[in-house]
Each structure stands twice: as structure tokens, then as C-alpha cells.
Amino acid sequence: MDGYFTDDSMLRRINREYALALSGQRALLMQAAHPLAVTGLLAHTSAMDEPYERLQRTAEVMSTIGFGSREDADRVTAIVRGQHARVRGKLREGVGIYPKGTPYAADDPELLMWVLFTLVDSGLVVYRKYVRSLSRREEADYWEDHKTVGELFGLERAQMPDTLTDLNEYRREMLEGDRLFVSDWARTRARQIVLEPPVPWMARPLLETANFITVALLPDRIRREYGFAPLPPPPLRRAMVAGGAEYVKRAVIPFLPERLRFVPVARTP
């Protein structure tokens, strides 16, 4: 059965790359910078009982949407929407501009839009950095594909930026406005979940490298609010990541066989 996307879609062409794994950490830290999103989608008790299992399920849902059949995509997103509908509450204490008692809901369009944006923005940042540059048309097509993803999670077209220009304006408003605020919970628990997963000691060097890249690729404001170490200074950190990324983009990625470059569901049978 046909899926929502084809092999020619920008969503599949970008998300098939193993390099996109680096975008997940960045997206989660950005999501946790929204006080209502972090409470409704990440800090909720049921989510924290099994954070890594939850993240794995989320990855499987996104893979099904991107590479599976429409029937399977509809099935898994219906389950997620049902789960979101049950997550409601009020802030126990004030955070940023949100006073104590502010209601939150996991299916709030504002929160869903922020989560969707972090996935799109992180995917584009990592792909451009480690795989290849993108034309404005390709970036616009990637956003168009994600509008379909947004609809599957309950957003209406009118609740999402219409064009790539509108999306960039949304990015500016969010990063320069007052709706984002890294709470104490996010600064400790979310940061721990994202950057300190349980991995074998042999994988620690790889994890540390991924963490260094994640911090370097975060928007400046969010990185500052998390309080990441100022050394090396952000400009040097970005330059170090950019140098390594340029080498990967030019001398590694173009020569990798499919089995080392693409996720299994995207490989040629």
C-alpha cells in the first residue's frame, strides 16, 4: 500500500540519512525549552517512568509515517493522538511568563506546532551541515511534507505556517520572544535524559562527540539558557563542528554504501 510520501519526497530523502540521528538530541532540547511543552510532553509522570522506551516509540512512529503505508501511519498516529488527549493538567509553579496554574494539554496546537518545528529545523540544520546544502525550493518542500505530518498528529493547515518564509518568521518569533524559557527541570532532568543515556562504556567517546555537536548546533539563546559550559567558547565550538562536518560532507558521505548511509527502511531492496 502506498505511503504518504514517495522516495522522491524531501522528507524521505533527508530522513533516510543515518546522520539525521544527530538531530534528535537537538530537537528534544529545543522542545524542552517550552515550559508547557516540556510539562505536557516530556515531564509528565507517565513519560518519565520510561523515558528511553518512550523516545524509541516516538522514533518508530516517525519512521512509520515517513516510510510505512498510509494505513500503518494512520494507525500509529491515532494511538498517539489518543495518548495526547489524556495528558492534561496545570503548572504547579510559575515558569517564565506562565504563572502557577496555567493549563497545559499535550494536544494543544501551539505545543504540537513547536514540537513539529523542532523536528523540521533540526533536520534541516543537520542535513545541511553533514550531508549537503539545500536549495530554498528543497527546504520549502521539506516543510510541505511536514505539514502532512502535522495533520496526522492533529494540527490543521491553518495552525501551521503556510510558506517557508512564514516558517522562518515563526522561528524568529519563538527564539526572540518570551514563550520559551528553560526551566530548572529542563536544565537538569531533560538535559540528563538527552545527553546522558545509558550506553556501554565503549560507546562513551561516540556519545561525547554527539553531545558536543548537539550543543554546538543549538540556537544561541537556548544553549545559553541551558547553561552549557562556556568553554570552548561558542564561536570556537561551532568552528570545530563546522570543520568536521565539512570533511564528512565532502570526503565521507558521498562514498558510503547504502547500508552505512541510509536507515534500513530506506535502502534499495
Helices and strands as residue ranges (DSSP letters): H 10-15, G 18-20, H 21-31, H 35-37, I 38-42, H 45-48, H 51-67, H 70-86, E 88-90, E 103-105, H 109-130, H 136-152, G 157-159, H 164-176, H 184-185, I 186-190, H 191-195, G 201-203, H 204-217, H 220-226, H 234-247, I 248-252, G 253-255, H 258-261, G 264-266
